[in-house]
């Protein structure tokens, strides 16, 4: 896979069972839901980042405002659970994370 440049990205991350959706630039969960195909999947690769909340290392759930260093592939693909999302963000390192709920 071609490597894309790392960049700093902020937004809201909704994680749960078979879900890891990211809303770039958001500070709260958007009220209008995107279709699964238009969603952006946040891939953490089982992050061992020291800032990652411990409850998320074993399939936790929640809504978080995050600031991270990540890669954003510039083309559509198949990301996430069953390849349901056309867009993805590949987390490399957390800068900060705060639970919304």
Secondary structure, 3 states (H helix, E strand, C coil): CCCCCEEEEEEEEEEECCEEEEEECCCCCCCCCCCHHHCEEEECCCCCCCCCCHHHHHCCCEEEEEEEEEECCCCCCCECHHHCECEEEEEEEEEEEEECC
